């Protein structure tokens, strides 16, 4: 009975690790994609402040991507 409990715990940790990796992978992909789309679509790229058009575009594309993850 102890061996089964240990095996189940190992599988649980493994599943959590896989889920964490998948979440991180999606986050990385969304970050990269949002940066690319923001740079391609923002007309004003000089203002990189949080309120600037570039960051607004980045936030829009990043949030849109994360909804699909």
ZAMAR-807861 format. One record per residue (C-alpha): x, y, z negated; residue in one letter. Coordinates in steps of 0.25 Angstrom, whole numbers. Each point is the difference from the previous one (the first is absolute). Layout:
<rs>
(r (X Y Z) A)
...
</rs>
This chain:
<rs>
(r (0 0 0) X)
(r (11 10 -3) X)
(r (6 -3 14) X)
(r (-13 4 7) X)
(r (-1 13 -8) X)
(r (15 3 4) X)
(r (-3 -2 14) X)
(r (-13 8 0) X)
(r (8 12 -6) X)
(r (11 -1 10) X)
(r (-11 0 11) X)
(r (-6 12 -6) X)
(r (13 8 -1) X)
(r (3 -4 15) X)
(r (-14 5 4) X)
(r (2 13 -7) X)
(r (14 2 6) X)
(r (-6 -3 14) X)
(r (-11 10 -2) X)
(r (9 10 -5) X)
(r (9 -2 12) X)
(r (-12 2 9) X)
(r (-4 13 -7) X)
(r (14 5 1) X)
(r (1 -4 15) X)
(r (-13 7 3) X)
(r (4 13 -8) X)
(r (13 0 8) X)
(r (-7 -2 13) X)
(r (-10 11 -3) X)
(r (11 10 -4) X)
(r (8 -2 13) X)
(r (-13 1 8) X)
(r (-5 12 -6) X)
(r (13 7 1) X)
(r (1 -3 15) X)
(r (-15 4 3) X)
(r (2 13 -9) X)
(r (12 4 8) X)
(r (-6 -3 13) X)
(r (-13 7 -3) X)
(r (3 12 -9) X)
(r (2 13 8) X)
(r (7 7 -11) X)
(r (12 -9 -5) X)
(r (8 11 -7) X)
(r (-8 1 -12) X)
(r (2 -12 -8) X)
(r (-6 5 -13) X)
(r (-12 -9 -6) X)
(r (-10 10 6) X)
(r (7 0 14) X)
(r (-7 -6 12) X)
(r (11 -11 1) X)
(r (-3 -5 -14) X)
(r (-15 1 2) X)
(r (1 -8 13) X)
(r (9 -10 -8) X)
(r (-9 -2 -11) X)
(r (-12 -2 9) X)
(r (7 -11 8) X)
(r (6 -6 -12) X)
(r (-14 -1 -7) X)
(r (-7 -5 12) X)
(r (11 -11 1) X)
(r (-1 -4 -14) X)
(r (-15 -2 1) X)
(r (2 -11 9) X)
(r (10 -7 -9) X)
</rs>
